[in-house]
């Protein structure tokens, strides 16, 4: 520790020295120190005698220094300057007084303090100012961080701060803050230093002796400190700026020093820090004075809520938007639609969307661009009134009036958007569909106007999308029935909202089908698809891959709920089967068709199974061999030989019919072998009628190998027995007998020509 230097004893103060001191009285000295600076907060190393005689125990825990007597100080106007490093010459002045503070300066007895200070004050002619070393116990700040080594005198002590922010105490007890390029804020001494400092906080917030709220008419300080806190960017400091703003403008109106830019900076800081509830406090305070945030900020707030999915803030956001609109904020149509898109993406409850739509209508009514639009804005307000009163016939008359007026297509579309949102209202009678009454009234007013019917259909399409999003299947079905009854062709129309512009016809038909399915009307779903010819895509109405996948999902769901015949019709009309569709491969449907084939065979629905198999073979969808054999076998047992022959000929390429020779794979069933015999006889019918070939034997070879697989011996022997049994099934029967084994150990059989000719004569169909 360092000891302070003492002025030489017996020094004399001259008038010249006093003049030098006066020249320095108006200087403000800026200190840049750290809290642990030993030159400021170290121990006092006085003389042993003085310390022993003048020190008292320090009373910790108190925040106020004891008042000192004016007589203990040398002069009122002088300052005690710490840490001044200058090139000032050594002069003999009364201002260069060295004060060696006793231990009890701030805590001790007043008499002891006066006594000690008298004995320690001295003047010296050639004494250079240095940094005194003071113990922390000797300089205890009050709640305002004022180092109270002064009370009733005019001597000012410079207060210090950490870091690069400097506080300078001038002669009027005002503290100026400077922080490099930061804002200079003048803090009156009655304000809490801790609370209005960006690096500290006041721990005695509720019982602090100093002000935490700027005084009335001290708006400039309020704005400056808010701007300074916003530039810090720390959440606690920005929240403190909110407290200051709300507290001041809660009782004061914005004045000449009010800065909208600073308020916008505060709002931006709160939004970037996601302090939405504090942001709400600031905006509500602004609205009490008929001030509002910028429109761009409101749009950014909606986007922030949508991106982070803050559903619990949506009610406050809607209420805030309503109040901003009432104050006079003007939103454009595009901005209103953008806000609606943000809210729709959050899948809000219907009542919240109704609230927003009401606010949206009021907002659009305050933004007239032309005379026609101004008139249209009045109609928008009337739409809202009709909605509240549930007067749907009046809404229909107003709709017809607007559609028959002189308005552009864009203005009509925006008006119809408002009508659509009104029709989404949940009526008191839950069984009533507002669109039904509205549409019937419109058709009575203007029965043959194509434009009116077009907008009526577009309103219905937008309602379809809304009911589909909320999965309100009952209302969706009612809506479809109304449009069908009124002959409103909706499948070739677009929705009204910007998000519905890209809607494909495929998507509309799919959504309508889904309404029928989820309402239990399977027949209605099939009729909807058939009426639109199972439409998927065309050059005029292209669709996206998502539409194709959605159609496939809905058709698969429908196929599970229909009869076997209807299921086959649904499967046949899957996307990509009737006409090629990008991104759809035939093999994707293998499992679906084989499953349906298996169900039909298992439940003895053989005609549908045969049609299914025939379509699969036509489209190149490979059937399961076991199901194919089961089907052909059952068709033969039920004497459906024609269908069995057709399917057998189209599938079995391994059955080879050559001149007077037939090769059969051993995997065939009895019925299949019978069909093979018939096919063989039909192929050689010319040879049978030729008498010159009567001596030529008809050979049948039973192959061991099927494809790449070689049959086991037991299975092969069983196949030989089935072959002999199969000869007994045709009418008339065929005569076949075992003859020998060839070099590949395959059994050879001989078909009698006479029996074959007899069968051919009895089955005329085989001769054609």
RODORO-53813 format. One record per residue (C-alpha): x, y, z. Coordinates in steps of 0.2 Angstrom, whole numbers, plus 5000, padded with zeros to 4 digits. Example, Ala and Ser with C-alpha at 12.3 -4.5 7.8 and 13.67 -1.06 7.14 Angstrom:
    c1    c2    c3
  5062  4978  5039
  5068  4995  5036
end
This chain:
    c1    c2    c3
  5000  5000  5000
  5005  5017  4996
  5005  5032  5009
  4999  5049  5004
  5012  5063  5003
  5010  5077  5016
  5012  5095  5012
  5027  5103  5021
  5023  5110  5037
  5023  5129  5040
  5019  5133  5022
  5011  5150  5018
  4997  5153  5007
  4998  5169  4996
  4985  5178  4985
  4994  5173  4969
  4991  5155  4974
  4973  5158  4977
  4971  5165  4959
  4978  5149  4952
  4966  5139  4962
  4951  5149  4956
  4957  5146  4938
  4954  5127  4941
  4937  5128  4950
  4926  5127  4935
  4936  5112  4927
  4927  5095  4926
  4939  5081  4928
  4934  5065  4920
  4940  5049  4928
  4942  5032  4920
  4945  5019  4934
  4942  5002  4939
  4933  4996  4955
  4948  4988  4962
  4960  5003  4960
  4971  5003  4975
  4975  5021  4973
  4956  5025  4976
  4950  5011  4987
  4966  5006  4996
  4971  5008  5015
  4975  5025  5022
  4993  5025  5029
  4993  5040  5040
  5005  5044  5055
  5004  5031  5069
  4999  5044  5081
  4985  5052  5072
  4978  5035  5067
  4978  5029  5085
  4970  5045  5092
  4957  5048  5079
  4951  5031  5073
  4934  5024  5078
  4926  5007  5074
  4917  5006  5057
  4899  5003  5058
  4895  4992  5043
  4878  4991  5035
  4873  5010  5034
  4872  5019  5018
  4872  5037  5023
  4888  5046  5029
  4887  5057  5045
  4885  5075  5042
  4901  5086  5044
  4903  5103  5051
  4906  5117  5039
  4921  5123  5050
  4930  5107  5047
  4933  5111  5029
  4946  5123  5022
  4936  5133  5009
  4919  5130  5001
  4923  5134  4983
  4937  5122  4982
  4936  5104  4975
  4945  5089  4981
  4952  5081  4964
  4957  5063  4964
  4968  5055  4951
  4972  5071  4941
  4987  5067  4931
  4992  5083  4922
  5007  5094  4918
  5002  5107  4931
  5017  5115  4940
  5020  5114  4958
  5013  5130  4966
  5008  5135  4983
  4989  5136  4984
  4976  5134  4996
  4967  5122  4984
  4981  5110  4985
  4977  5105  5002
  4980  5087  5007
  4966  5079  5017
  4971  5064  5027
  4955  5057  5032
  4953  5048  5049
  4945  5031  5050
  4929  5038  5057
  4926  5051  5044
  4910  5044  5037
  4905  5033  5052
  4913  5041  5068
  4907  5054  5080
  4905  5072  5075
  4916  5079  5088
  4930  5066  5084
  4928  5070  5066
  4930  5089  5069
  4945  5087  5080
  4953  5075  5068
  4951  5086  5053
  4957  5101  5061
  4973  5092  5066
  4976  5085  5049
  4972  5099  5037
  4988  5108  5031
  4994  5119  5017
  5010  5118  5008
  5019  5128  4995
  5027  5115  4984
  5015  5100  4985
  5010  5091  4969
  4993  5082  4969
  4993  5064  4969
  4981  5050  4971
  4976  5048  4989
  4974  5030  4996
  4957  5028  5004
  4950  5013  5013
  4933  5006  5007
  4926  5008  5024
  4930  5027  5024
  4920  5030  5008
  4904  5021  5009
  4891  5026  4995
  4873  5030  4999
  4859  5022  4989
  4863  5034  4975
  4881  5029  4974
  4886  5047  4980
  4902  5047  4990
  4896  5058  5004
  4912  5067  5009
  4902  5083  5008
  4885  5088  5015
  4882  5106  5017
  4897  5113  5009
  4899  5118  4990
  4915  5107  4989
  4911  5094  4975
  4919  5076  4975
  4920  5068  4958
  4911  5051  4958
  4918  5037  4948
  4912  5022  4938
  4919  5007  4931
  4924  5003  4913
  4924  5016  4900
  4909  5026  4906
  4913  5041  4916
  4903  5051  4928
  4908  5069  4931
  4900  5079  4946
  4899  5097  4942
  4896  5112  4953
  4877  5110  4952
  4877  5092  4958
  4873  5086  4941
  4881  5070  4934
  4886  5069  4916
  4889  5052  4908
  4901  5050  4894
  4905  5033  4886
  4916  5035  4871
  4903  5037  4857
  4889  5033  4868
  4875  5046  4872
  4878  5059  4886
  4864  5059  4898
  4863  5072  4912
  4856  5063  4928
  4850  5075  4941
  4856  5070  4959
  4838  5066  4964
  4838  5051  4952
  4845  5034  4958
  4862  5032  4951
  4861  5013  4951
  4844  5012  4943
  4848  5024  4928
  4865  5015  4925
  4867  5002  4912
  4880  4992  4922
  4871  4991  4939
  4854  4989  4946
  4846  4996  4962
  4844  4982  4975
  4833  4993  4985
  4820  4995  4972
  4805  4997  4983
  4813  5007  4997
  4826  5017  4988
  4827  5035  4993
  4830  5041  4976
  4819  5042  4961
  4816  5028  4948
  4804  5037  4937
  4809  5053  4928
  4800  5069  4935
  4786  5077  4926
  4792  5087  4911
  4809  5079  4912
  4805  5070  4895
  4822  5073  4887
  4831  5063  4901
  4817  5049  4899
  4820  5048  4880
  4839  5049  4882
  4840  5035  4895
  4828  5024  4885
  4839  5026  4870
  4855  5022  4880
  4847  5007  4887
  4841  5001  4870
  4859  5002  4863
  4865  4991  4877
  4854  4977  4871
  4854  4967  4886
  4837  4960  4891
  4837  4966  4909
  4842  4983  4904
  4829  4984  4889
  4816  4978  4902
  4821  4993  4913
  4819  5004  4898
  4801  4998  4897
  4798  5001  4915
  4804  5019  4913
  4794  5022  4898
  4778  5015  4905
  4780  5024  4922
  4783  5041  4914
  4771  5040  4900
  4758  5032  4911
  4756  5049  4919
  4763  5061  4906
  4758  5065  4888
  4771  5065  4874
  4779  5082  4873
  4791  5091  4862
  4806  5079  4867
  4796  5064  4862
  4805  5054  4849
  4795  5041  4838
  4812  5035  4832
  4818  5031  4850
  4801  5022  4853
  4803  5012  4837
  4821  5007  4843
  4813  5001  4859
  4800  4991  4850
  4813  4983  4839
  4824  4978  4853
  4809  4970  4862
  4804  4960  4847
  4822  4955  4843
  4823  4949  4862
  4806  4940  4861
  4800  4951  4875
  4782  4951  4869
  4773  4955  4885
  4784  4970  4888
  4782  4975  4870
  4763  4974  4873
  4765  4986  4888
  4774  4999  4878
  4761  4999  4863
  4747  5000  4875
  4755  5015  4884
  4757  5023  4866
  4739  5019  4862
  4733  5029  4877
  4740  5044  4869
  4733  5040  4852
  4751  5035  4846
  4753  5019  4837
  4768  5008  4831
  4773  5008  4812
  4763  4997  4801
  4779  4987  4796
  4782  4984  4814
  4765  4976  4816
  4768  4965  4801
  4785  4960  4809
  4776  4955  4825
  4763  4944  4816
  4778  4936  4807
  4787  4933  4823
  4772  4925  4831
  4769  4914  4816
  4787  4908  4815
  4789  4904  4833
  4771  4897  4835
  4767  4908  4850
  4748  4903  4852
  4746  4910  4869
  4750  4927  4862
  4737  4927  4848
  4722  4934  4858
  4733  4948  4864
  4739  4951  4846
  4721  4951  4840
  4715  4963  4853
  4731  4974  4850
  4727  4975  4831
  4709  4980  4835
  4715  4994  4846
  4728  5000  4833
  4714  5000  4820
  4703  5010  4831
  4716  5023  4834
  4718  5025  4815
  4731  5014  4809
  4728  5010  4790
  4732  4993  4783
  4732  4989  4765
  4723  4974  4758
  4739  4965  4755
  4744  4968  4773
  4728  4961  4779
  4729  4946  4769
  4747  4943  4774
  4742  4944  4793
  4727  4932  4789
  4740  4920  4781
  4751  4920  4796
  4736  4917  4808
  4729  4903  4797
  4746  4894  4797
  4744  4893  4816
  4728  4883  4814
  4719  4894  4826
  4702  4890  4833
  4687  4897  4823
  4682  4910  4835
  4699  4918  4835
  4699  4919  4816
  4682  4927  4817
  4689  4940  4828
  4703  4944  4816
  4691  4944  4801
  4680  4957  4810
  4696  4968  4813
  4701  4965  4795
  4685  4972  4789
  4686  4987  4800
  4704  4990  4794
  4699  4988  4776
  4685  5001  4778
  4698  5014  4784
  4708  5013  4768
  4699  5020  4753
  4709  5022  4738
  4696  5028  4725
  4678  5034  4726
  4673  5016  4721
  4683  5009  4735
  4677  5021  4747
  4659  5015  4743
  4665  4998  4744
  4672  5001  4761
  4655  5006  4767
  4648  4989  4760
  4662  4980  4770
  4656  4988  4786
  4638  4983  4782
  4644  4965  4779
  4651  4965  4796
  4634  4971  4803
  4625  4958  4793
  4636  4945  4800
  4633  4951  4818
  4614  4951  4815
  4615  4934  4805
  4605  4943  4791
  4610  4932  4777
  4596  4938  4764
  4602  4956  4767
  4620  4950  4764
  4614  4942  4748
  4606  4958  4742
  4621  4968  4746
  4632  4955  4736
  4621  4957  4721
  4622  4976  4722
  4641  4976  4722
  4643  4963  4709
  4631  4972  4697
  4640  4989  4701
  4655  4997  4692
  4669  4988  4701
  4685  4980  4695
  4688  4962  4697
  4701  4965  4711
  4689  4975  4721
  4675  4962  4719
  4687  4949  4724
  4692  4958  4740
  4674  4962  4744
  4669  4943  4742
  4683  4939  4754
  4674  4949  4767
  4658  4940  4763
  4666  4923  4764
  4673  4927  4781
  4656  4933  4787
  4648  4917  4781
  4661  4907  4791
  4652  4913  4807
  4645  4900  4818
  4626  4904  4819
  4615  4902  4834
  4606  4888  4826
  4620  4875  4824
  4610  4866  4810
  4609  4881  4799
  4622  4884  4785
  4624  4902  4782
  4629  4899  4764
  4613  4890  4760
  4602  4904  4764
  4614  4917  4756
  4616  4907  4740
  4597  4904  4738
  4594  4922  4740
  4607  4927  4728
  4599  4915  4715
  4582  4922  4718
  4589  4940  4716
  4600  4937  4700
  4595  4920  4693
  4604  4920  4677
  4620  4931  4679
  4635  4921  4675
  4647  4933  4684
  4637  4932  4700
  4636  4913  4700
  4655  4913  4697
  4658  4923  4712
  4645  4913  4722
  4655  4897  4717
  4672  4905  4722
  4664  4909  4739
  4659  4891  4740
  4676  4885  4736
  4685  4896  4749
  4672  4890  4762
  4676  4872  4756
  4695  4875  4760
  4690  4882  4777
  4679  4868  4782
  4692  4856  4776
  4706  4864  4786
  4695  4863  4802
  4688  4845  4797
  4670  4851  4798
  4664  4837  4787
  4646  4840  4791
  4646  4858  4785
  4657  4853  4770
  4644  4840  4764
  4630  4853  4766
  4639  4865  4756
  4642  4853  4742
  4624  4848  4742
  4619  4866  4741
  4630  4870  4726
  4625  4854  4717
  4606  4859  4720
  4609  4877  4714
  4619  4870  4699
  4635  4880  4704
  4650  4872  4695
  4664  4874  4708
  4676  4861  4702
  4683  4873  4688
  4684  4888  4699
  4697  4896  4710
  4696  4901  4728
  4696  4920  4733
  4711  4921  4744
  4729  4922  4738
  4734  4905  4746
  4720  4897  4735
  4726  4904  4718
  4736  4888  4715
  4722  4876  4718
  4721  4863  4705
  4705  4854  4699
  4711  4838  4705
  4713  4845  4723
  4695  4852  4722
  4688  4835  4717
  4698  4826  4730
  4692  4838  4744
  4674  4836  4739
  4676  4817  4739
  4684  4818  4756
  4669  4827  4763
  4657  4813  4757
  4669  4799  4764
  4671  4807  4781
  4652  4810  4782
  4648  4792  4778
  4641  4795  4760
  4651  4782  4750
  4639  4783  4736
  4641  4802  4736
  4660  4801  4735
  4659  4789  4720
  4646  4800  4711
  4657  4815  4714
  4672  4806  4706
  4662  4799  4692
  4654  4816  4688
  4671  4823  4685
  4677  4807  4676
  4690  4803  4689
  4699  4819  4683
  4717  4820  4689
  4727  4831  4677
  4727  4840  4660
  4736  4853  4651
  4723  4866  4656
  4722  4860  4674
  4739  4853  4679
  4742  4847  4696
  4756  4845  4708
  4764  4829  4715
  4756  4833  4732
  4739  4833  4723
  4742  4816  4716
  4748  4809  4732
  4732  4816  4741
  4721  4809  4727
  4729  4792  4730
  4727  4793  4748
  4708  4797  4747
  4705  4783  4734
  4714  4771  4745
  4703  4776  4759
  4687  4774  4748
  4692  4757  4741
  4692  4750  4759
  4674  4756  4761
  4666  4750  4745
  4660  4734  4737
  4671  4723  4728
  4665  4729  4711
  4666  4748  4716
  4683  4744  4724
  4689  4738  4707
  4683  4754  4699
  4692  4765  4711
  4708  4755  4709
  4707  4756  4690
  4706  4775  4692
  4721  4777  4703
  4732  4791  4696
  4744  4786  4682
  4734  4770  4677
  4722  4777  4664
  4734  4791  4658
  4752  4794  4662
  4756  4805  4677
  4773  4812  4681
  4781  4803  4696
  4769  4788  4696
  4776  4771  4693
  4765  4755  4690
  4774  4745  4702
  4768  4756  4716
  4750  4748  4714
  4756  4730  4714
  4752  4727  4732
  4735  4736  4731
  4729  4725  4716
  4735  4709  4723
  4727  4712  4740
  4710  4715  4731
  4713  4700  4720
  4716  4689  4735
  4700  4696  4744
  4689  4692  4729
  4696  4675  4727
  4694  4671  4745
  4676  4677  4746
  4671  4668  4730
  4668  4685  4720
  4676  4677  4705
  4669  4688  4691
  4677  4703  4700
  4692  4693  4703
  4693  4689  4685
  4691  4707  4679
  4704  4712  4692
  4717  4700  4685
  4713  4704  4667
  4716  4723  4671
  4732  4718  4680
  4738  4708  4665
  4733  4722  4653
  4743  4736  4663
  4758  4725  4666
  4755  4723  4685
  4761  4705  4689
  4749  4694  4699
  4754  4682  4713
  4755  4665  4705
  4746  4656  4719
  4731  4668  4718
  4731  4666  4699
  4730  4647  4700
  4717  4648  4714
  4706  4659  4703
  4708  4649  4687
  4705  4633  4697
  4689  4640  4705
  4683  4647  4688
  4684  4629  4681
  4675  4621  4695
  4661  4634  4693
  4661  4630  4674
  4667  4647  4670
  4678  4640  4656
  4678  4655  4645
  4685  4667  4658
  4697  4653  4664
  4703  4650  4646
  4706  4669  4643
  4716  4672  4658
  4726  4656  4656
  4731  4660  4638
  4736  4678  4643
  4747  4673  4657
  4755  4656  4655
  4769  4658  4642
  4778  4643  4648
  4765  4632  4640
  4772  4628  4623
  4762  4621  4609
  4772  4615  4594
  4767  4603  4580
  4760  4587  4587
  4770  4591  4604
  4764  4600  4620
  4776  4605  4634
  4768  4607  4652
  4777  4614  4667
  4774  4603  4682
  4767  4617  4693
  4750  4617  4684
  4734  4612  4693
  4722  4600  4686
  4711  4614  4678
  4726  4622  4671
  4732  4606  4663
  4714  4604  4656
  4715  4621  4648
  4732  4617  4641
  4725  4602  4633
  4711  4612  4625
  4723  4625  4619
  4734  4612  4612
  4719  4603  4602
  4714  4620  4596
  4731  4624  4589
  4732  4607  4580
  4714  4606  4573
  4720  4607  4555
  4732  4593  4558
  4718  4582  4566
  4707  4584  4551
  4721  4579  4539
  4720  4560  4537
  4738  4559  4531
  4744  4563  4549
  4734  4550  4557
  4749  4539  4561
  4758  4554  4569
  4758  4553  4588
  4753  4568  4599
  4766  4569  4613
  4764  4578  4630
  4780  4582  4639
  4779  4586  4658
  4794  4597  4662
  4803  4596  4678
  4810  4614  4678
  4798  4629  4680
  4808  4645  4676
  4825  4643  4686
  4818  4631  4699
  4818  4612  4698
  4804  4603  4706
  4806  4590  4719
  4804  4572  4714
  4788  4570  4725
  4780  4586  4718
  4785  4580  4700
  4777  4563  4703
  4761  4571  4710
  4761  4582  4694
  4760  4567  4683
  4745  4560  4692
  4736  4577  4690
  4740  4576  4672
  4731  4560  4670
  4716  4566  4681
  4715  4582  4670
  4712  4571  4655
  4695  4566  4662
  4688  4583  4665
  4685  4589  4647
  4668  4584  4639
  4670  4572  4630
  4685  4565  4639
  4702  4564  4632
  4712  4548  4631
  4730  4551  4638
  4742  4537  4643
  4760  4537  4650
  4773  4531  4638
  4791  4533  4643
  4805  4545  4650
  4816  4555  4640
  4835  4559  4642
  4831  4572  4655
  4821  4560  4665
  4805  4569  4661
  4789  4559  4659
  4781  4558  4641
  4763  4555  4638
  4753  4551  4622
  4736  4560  4618
  4725  4549  4607
  4721  4557  4591
  4703  4550  4590
  4698  4557  4607
  4706  4574  4602
  4696  4574  4586
  4680  4569  4595
  4682  4583  4608
  4685  4595  4594
  4669  4590  4585
  4659  4593  4601
  4667  4610  4605
  4665  4621  4589
  4672  4636  4598
  4689  4629  4597
  4688  4627  4578
  4687  4646  4575
end
